[in-house]
Amino acid sequence: MSSLTPLSLYQQSIELNGFVPDAAQQHAVDCLQACFEALERGEVARGVYLWGPVGRGKTWLMDQFHRCLQVPARRQHFHHFMRWVHQRLFQLNGTADPLQALAHGLAEEIRVLCFDELFVNDIGDAIILGRLFQVLFDSGVVIVATSNQPPAQLYADGFNRERFVPAIAAIERHMHVVAVDGGQDHRLHPGAELQRYWVRQPGQPSALGQVFEQSSAGEPVTREDLSLGYRTVKVVRRSTSAVWCTYNELCEQPLAAMDFMALCDRFKVILLGEVPALGARQRPGRIARGTEDGAERVVAGDRELPQLSIHDDSVRRFIALVDECYDRRVALYVEAEVALEALYTEGYLEFPFRRTLSRLREMQLQRFC
């Protein structure tokens, strides 16, 4: 067996790197170690599903596990994985059973699939995952995942949730479900601070101006529009290393997660200005009807749509931008109308925004980049 194991790395982090012992993390490591040892012996291995509040070390634990693997494996953020799934299913259009073909093809390439931040809020993803997980498990793929929710709460209030229930059953049958909640946010452990979030002061110049000058020292600067995929984004300024945009341009436009991936591919520093207070009182739920019953309510065809606040579409893009910068260790500087704690206090996305808030706080430490 390899001398590099999830357990040895965890013990080393406590003994040599000043990590604080955490009983919940220790239990998670024990489960990851058991999975690792079964894979090393070529035995049937049970995956691990790590869930709990933000900042408890779930992603770090999974990454240490992935680092030790001697078998073919893939590590992806969950929304990157689902983007790949949708693209691959499109390529397999015309195949008798494209989902099964996708799963079997993936099983031929890898033994272990690790993905971070499993969160389902899209009916299309829910329907796909309902069967994909089961086919992957049947094909011998071992899954290790992190999430802020236990399996039973995934897509809890989603439309047609019964289509996702098979995925929950597959997770609970083939993975150890481990709660990782040691009662403290490890992202907030003391460290040298480096301000990357400001509240805009009326009548004062933007704090992002000086940051941009420092980040672009010696580089040519332009105000020319930036092309991202099929979209054109207006910039305040940009250089080879840094780009400065407003919230309206990056988050109010219909950009996709892959556009933020391209942004992080191109720039080491991203500055986002004019961020408004994002939380808003939820609007009343609406009744969805087909065009044929638009004038009269038809009970059999009605369904309740989620209560959304006026900013939620742009907030989803903001969350995707923060996630991409965090995962890629791209420095994100933000200037907003309100303090960080008041950025999103009420709305349909209050739960997923907790992770975003935790990550923005960690970005205020020098150790981040």
N, C-alpha and C positions, 0 to 999 in steps of 0.2 A: 504493500500500500504506500502511496505517496506520503512523504513526510509533511507535505503542505496540505492541511485539512481545515475545514471550517472551525473545528474546535481549537486546533493549535493557533490559528490566526486570532481567534477571539481571546484566548489566554494571553497571547503575546501583546495584544492591544491593551489589556488590563495591566500587565506586568511592566511593559516598557513604554507605552504611549500615553499613560495617564488616564485611560478610560475608566469610568466609574462602573463597578460591578452592578449588574441589573438582573434580578431573578427571572423576569419575563424574557429578557434576551437570552439568558442561559438556557431556558427551556426551548426557545426557538433554535438555538445552536445545536442542542441535543438532537432535535428532529432533523435538522439539516445534515448533521454528522451521520445519522442513521441512513438517510437517503444516499449520501456520498459513499458510505461504505458498501451499501448494496450495489451501487453502480460499479464500484471498483471490483467487486467480486463477480460481476456479470449476472447478478440476481435480479428478480423482479423488484423494482424500487417503487415506493409510494412517494408521490410528490408532496410538496409543502405549500400551504396557503397561509401567509403571514398577514394578519390584519390588526389594526389598532389605530389610535389617534396619530396625528402628524408628529414627526420628529422623534419617534421612538426607536429609530435605527433599523427599520424594516428593509429599506433599500440597501443600506450598508451591509447588513447580514446576508442578503441575497447575493450581493456583488462579491463578498468573500467566498461564498459557496461556488459561484461561477468561476472565480479565479482559480479554484483548486481542481476543477474538473479535468479529467484526462480523456473524456469521451467527447464526440462532436456535440456542440451546444450552440445555442443562439440566445443572446440577451438583448431585449428590446423594450422600449417604453410601450405600454399597451396600445396607445393610439397609433404608434408607428406600426405595430404588428397588425392592427385592424386595417390600416391603410394598405399594407401589403396584401392582406387577405382579399380586400375588395379588388385590387388591381389584378391579383392572380385569378380570381373568379371570372373577371372580365376576359382575361386571356384564354380561359378554359371554356368560354361560351361555346355551346354546341356539343360539349362532352356529355355523355349519358348522365353522369353524376359528378358534376364539377367539384362539389364540396368534398366528396370522398377522394377524388383524384388529387385535390390539393393536400389533404391530410396524409394520404399515402406517400405523395411526393416529398412532403416535409419529413415524414418518418424515415425515408431513405437517406436524408441528408444529416439529420441530427438525432441524438438520443434524448437530449434535455432541452427544454424550452423555458427560459426565464423571462418573465415580463413584469414590469414595474407599473404600479398605480392602476390596477384593474378597477375600472369604473364604467358602468354601462348606463347610458341615458338615451340611447338611440334605438328605435324599434328595429331598424335594419340589422344593427349589430346584435341585438338580443336574439333575433330569429336565427341568424347565422351561428351564433355561439351555442344556441340550444342543441345543435347537432354536432358542431365542429369539435367541441371538447370531448364528447363521447367517442367520436371517430379517432381522434388523436390518442386518447387513452387506449382504445382497442388496438391501435397500431403500435403500441409500445412506447409512445413518447411520454417522458416524465416531465411534469410541469411544476415549476416553482414560481410563485407569484406573490406580489404584495398588494394590499388594498387597505383603504380606510374603513371598509365595511366587512362584516362577516358574510359568508355566502348567502345566507337566507335573506339578507337585506339588500342584495344587489338588485337594481331595477325594481325596487319595492313598489313604487306607485306607477310603474310604466304601463302604457297601453298594450293590451294583449300579452300581459306578463306570463300567461300560461305557456307561451312559446319559449320562454327562457327557463322555465322550471326544470327541464331535463338537464340543462347546463349546471344548475345548482346541485341536482342529485349526483351528477357525474363528479363534480368537485368534491363533494362530501364523501363519495365512495372511493375515490382514487387519490385523495390528498389528505395529509394531516392538517387539520385546521387549527392554527395556533394564534391565540390572542397575545399580541405584543404591546403591553401597556404597563410600563414600569412606573407610571405616575409623573414622569418628567419629560420635557421636550429637550432632547439632547442637542438639538440645533442651537439652543440658547445658552449652552455652557459658555463661560467667560472666554473672551478672546479679544484681540485688538480690534477696535472698531474702525470702520471705514465707511463714511456716509455715502450712501447711494440712493437716498430718498429725501426729497425736500418738499416742504409746503410752500407754494408760490406766494410771495408777499406782494400785494397790490402796489403798483408804482415802482417796484424794484426790478432790476434786470434779472433775467432768468439765471439761476445757479448752474444750469446746464451749459451755458456759454463757456465758462471757464473749464468745465470738464471736457467739452469738445476740443477746446484749444490744446489742452494738455494731451489728450488722446490722439490728436492729429498733428502733433508737432513735426514740422519738416515735410509734411505731405501736402500735395495739391488739394485744394478745397473747392467744391462746386455746389451750386444750388439746383442742378439739373435733376429732373424727375428720375426716379429709380424704377426699373422694370423688375417685377416679381412675378414669374410665371406669365399669366395672361393679363395681369393687372399692372397699372402704373401708379406709383405712390409718389406724392409730392413730399419733398424733404425740406427741412429747415436748412440743413447743410449736411454734406457728407464728404468723406475723404476715403482713402484706401482702407483705413482701419476702423473708422467710426461712422455711424449714421445717426442723425438726429431727426426725429419725426414727431408729429403730434399724435395724440390719442385718436383723434378723428380719422387721420390717414391710415393708421395701422389697425385700428380696432373697429371702427364704424364701417369700413369698407368690407365687402364680402370676401375677405382673404381666408385661405384654408391653412391648416396646420403645416402642409408641405411648403407653403410660402414662408412661414416662419423658419422652417428648416433651411430653406435657401438663404434667408436673411442671416442666420447664424453661420452658414457655410462661408458667407462673404465677409462678414464684419466681426471683429473681436470685441467691439464696444457698441452697444445700442443705447441711445438716449431717447426717452419717451416723455414728452412734455404735454401740458394742458390736460392732464388726467382729471376728469370731474369726480365728484362723489358718486360712486357707482351704485350703492344701495338705493332701493326705491320701494315704496309700498307696492305690494302685489296688486295687479289689476284683477278684477273678478274673473273667475273661470268662465270659459266660453263653451257654447254647444256647437259641435261640428256636425254639419249636415251635408248631404250631397246636393248638387245643383237642382235636382228634381224636387227636393222638399224644402227649398230655401224659404218659401213663403209660409210654410206650415210645419209645425213641429211633428216629426214622425218618431214615435218612441223607439221603435226597433232600430232606427238608423242613427240615433243620437249617441254621441259620446262626449265626455267632458275632457277638454284640453287643459293642460297644466296652467296654473296661475303664474303669469310672467310679469316681471317688472319691466319698465321701459328700457332698461339698459342691458337686459340679460343676454341678448345676442352678441353685443360688443364685449360683455364680460367673459363670455366663453372664449372669445378670441384673445382677450387679455390673459386669461388662465393658460391658454395654449402657448402664448408668447413667453410667459414666465416659466412654464414647464420646460420649454425648449432651451431657454437661456440657462436654466438651472442644470439640466441634464448635460448640456454641452460646456458648462463653465464659461459662458459668455457673460461679460460684465454688463448688467442692465442698470441704468441710472434713470430714476423716475422723479418727475416733479408734478405734484398734484395739488388740487384745491384744498384737500383736507389731510389730516394726519393719517398715518398708516392704519391705526386701529379703527379709524372711522371710514375707511375707504369703502367697505361693503358690510353694512350692518343688518340689512334686511332685504330679503328677496328669495326667489326660488333656488338660487345657486349658493345660498349661505353655507351649506354643508361642504361642497367641493372647494369653496373659496377659503376654507380654513387651511387647507394645504398650501394654497397660494400665499396666504398671509404668513405662514410659518417660513416658507421659502424666501419671501421678500425680507423677512427679519434676518434670516441667516446670511442673505446677501450683504447685510450691513457689517459683516466681519471680514477682516483681511484674509482669513484663511479660506474664504470662499473660492477665490480665483488662484 
